[in-house]
């Protein structure tokens, strides 16, 4: 199977070289593409100076637009599995086989790397507010779709060819991680989770500061509820 790592990067000058180096040290045969999302720091220059494969977006599209660019690239180049992999050093490349296994075995169309499936597997559990928001979003997804997702905001996820095509055509912009889960469930595709360990950001600051607020939690929850109700009306 052809596997692609999609690495969105916005102002990741402190992290991106180390992230790509770690991937290459794991295996020189892994295909990857960095999506430089209109960074205002030296991220683009680092990519060029080190011959790192990348697509440069001249304007900042946000995480949703950057990741969809990667999915379009994966679809157009015939990849069977696409894996979203953050450029900030939080994701561990050693979990690559585990996150791909349910897709390779036909058990899932999407597999999410969760730090909460087995809480002992990851020392880094994020902030209290993020965990609170995650729990509420998980509860709403379970209520609307009868599917337990322990880490709905995880950006470490793998998808198969069917979902690559789906996401290449349409991908949520405002709250891409939880909303894309809802999109997959709406299309009756299968989602599984595997336990992973995550690290704290190695440098820089998160571009998704809204995750720290109750506002994010409320907006995501409302979006999921509205989407679920609209889907039921269509049926």
C-alpha positions in Angstrom: 0.0 0.0 0.0 1.1 3.6 -0.7 1.2 5.6 2.5 1.6 9.3 2.8 2.3 11.5 5.9 0.6 14.9 5.6 2.4 17.4 7.8 0.6 20.8 8.2 3.0 23.5 9.4 2.3 27.1 10.4 5.2 29.0 12.0 7.1 25.8 12.9 10.6 27.1 12.4 11.6 25.6 15.8 10.2 22.2 15.1 9.8 21.2 11.4 13.3 20.1 10.7 13.5 17.9 13.8 10.0 16.4 12.9 11.1 15.5 9.3 14.5 14.2 10.5 12.7 11.9 13.0 10.6 10.6 10.2 13.6 9.9 8.0 15.5 8.2 10.8 12.5 5.9 11.3 12.4 5.0 7.6 13.8 6.6 4.5 11.1 4.9 2.5 8.2 6.8 4.1 6.5 9.3 1.8 5.7 12.7 3.3 4.6 16.1 2.3 4.8 19.3 4.4 2.1 21.8 3.8 3.5 25.2 4.7 0.4 27.1 5.6 1.5 30.7 4.8 4.0 30.8 7.7 5.3 34.2 8.6 8.5 32.9 10.2 11.4 31.0 8.6 9.5 27.7 8.1 9.5 28.0 4.3 13.2 28.8 4.1 14.1 25.8 6.3 12.1 23.6 4.0 13.9 24.9 1.0 17.4 24.9 2.6 17.0 21.2 3.7 15.3 19.9 0.5 12.2 18.9 2.4 9.3 18.0 0.2 6.6 20.6 0.6 3.7 22.5 -0.8 3.8 26.2 -0.1 0.5 28.0 0.5 0.9 31.7 -0.1 -1.9 32.6 2.3 -2.7 31.0 5.7 -5.8 28.8 5.2 -5.8 27.4 8.7 -5.4 23.8 9.7 -8.5 22.6 7.8 -7.3 24.1 4.5 -3.7 23.0 5.0 -4.7 19.4 5.7 -7.2 19.3 2.8 -4.4 20.4 0.5 -2.5 17.3 1.6 -5.5 15.1 1.0 -5.9 16.5 -2.5 -2.2 15.7 -3.1 -2.7 12.1 -1.7 -5.8 11.5 -3.9 -4.2 12.9 -7.1 -1.1 10.8 -6.5 -2.9 7.5 -5.8 -2.1 7.0 -2.1 -4.0 4.2 -0.3 -3.5 5.6 3.2 -3.0 9.2 4.3 -1.9 10.1 7.8 -2.2 13.5 9.4 1.0 14.1 11.4 1.6 17.4 13.2 4.8 19.3 12.5 5.3 20.4 16.1 6.8 17.2 17.5 3.8 16.0 19.4 3.2 12.9 17.4 5.4 9.8 17.7 6.3 8.2 14.4 6.9 4.8 16.1 3.1 4.4 16.3 2.8 4.4 12.5 2.2 0.6 12.2 -0.5 0.6 14.9 -2.4 3.5 13.4 -2.3 1.8 10.0 -3.1 -1.7 11.0 -7.0 -1.4 11.4 -7.1 0.2 7.9 -4.8 -2.4 6.3 -6.9 -5.2 7.9 -10.2 -3.7 6.7 -11.5 -3.1 10.2 -11.7 0.7 9.8 -11.8 3.5 7.2 -10.4 6.0 9.7 -8.1 5.2 12.7 -7.4 7.9 15.4 -4.4 7.9 17.6 -5.8 8.5 21.1 -3.9 9.4 24.3 -7.0 8.6 26.4 -7.9 5.1 25.2 -5.2 3.8 27.6 -4.3 6.8 29.9 -1.1 5.0 31.1 0.3 5.1 27.6 0.8 8.8 27.4 2.3 11.0 30.1 1.2 14.2 28.2 -2.5 14.5 28.8 -3.0 18.2 27.7 -4.5 21.0 29.8 -7.6 20.7 32.0 -9.7 22.9 29.7 -8.8 20.8 26.7 -9.6 17.6 28.5 -12.9 19.0 29.6 -13.8 20.1 26.1 -12.7 16.8 24.7 -15.0 14.9 27.2 -18.0 17.0 26.3 -17.4 16.6 22.5 -17.0 12.9 23.0 -20.2 12.7 24.9 -22.1 14.6 22.2 -20.7 12.4 19.4 -21.7 9.3 21.4 -25.2 10.7 22.0 -25.7 11.6 18.3 -24.0 8.6 16.7 -23.7 5.9 19.3 -20.0 5.8 18.8 -17.4 6.3 21.5 -14.4 8.5 20.4 -12.1 9.1 23.3 -9.9 11.7 21.6 -12.0 13.6 19.0 -9.5 16.5 18.8 -6.5 14.3 18.0 -4.7 15.4 14.9 -2.9 12.0 14.6 -5.1 10.0 12.3 -5.0 7.7 9.3 -7.6 7.3 6.6 -8.1 5.0 3.7 -8.6 5.7 0.0 -12.4 6.2 0.3 -12.0 8.9 3.0 -9.1 10.4 1.1 -11.4 11.0 -1.8 -14.2 12.3 0.5 -11.8 14.8 2.2 -10.2 15.9 -1.0 -13.6 17.2 -2.1 -14.9 18.6 1.1 -13.2 19.1 4.5 -14.3 21.2 7.5 -12.5 24.4 8.1 -13.6 25.7 11.5 -13.2 22.6 13.7 -11.6 20.0 11.4 -10.7 17.2 13.7 -14.1 16.6 15.5 -16.2 17.7 12.5 -14.4 15.4 10.1 -15.2 12.5 12.5 -18.8 13.5 12.2 -18.6 13.6 8.4 -17.1 10.1 8.3 -19.9 8.8 10.7 -22.5 10.5 8.6 -21.3 8.6 5.5 -21.5 5.3 7.5 -17.8 4.6 7.4 -16.0 2.8 10.2 -13.8 4.6 12.8 -11.5 2.9 15.3 -9.0 4.2 17.8 -5.6 3.0 18.9 -3.7 4.0 22.0 -0.7 6.3 21.4 1.6 8.4 23.4 2.0 12.1 22.6 4.6 14.6 23.5 4.4 18.2 24.5 5.0 20.7 21.7 8.8 21.0 21.3 8.8 24.7 20.6 6.8 27.7 19.4 3.1 28.2 20.2 0.0 26.4 19.1 -1.9 28.0 16.2 -5.2 26.6 17.6 -5.4 28.8 20.7 -9.2 28.6 20.7 -8.9 25.0 21.9 -8.1 26.5 25.3 -11.4 28.1 25.7 -15.0 27.2 26.6 -16.0 29.0 23.4 -14.3 26.3 21.2 -16.1 23.6 23.2 -19.5 25.3 22.8 -19.1 26.0 19.1 -17.9 22.5 18.2 -20.7 20.9 20.3 -23.3 23.1 18.6 -21.9 22.3 15.1 -22.0 18.5 15.8 -25.6 18.8 17.0 -26.8 20.8 14.0 -25.0 18.5 11.6 -26.6 15.5 13.2 -30.1 17.1 13.1 -29.7 18.1 9.4 -28.6 14.7 8.4 -31.6 13.1 10.1 -33.9 15.6 8.2 -32.3 14.6 4.9 -33.0 10.9 5.6 
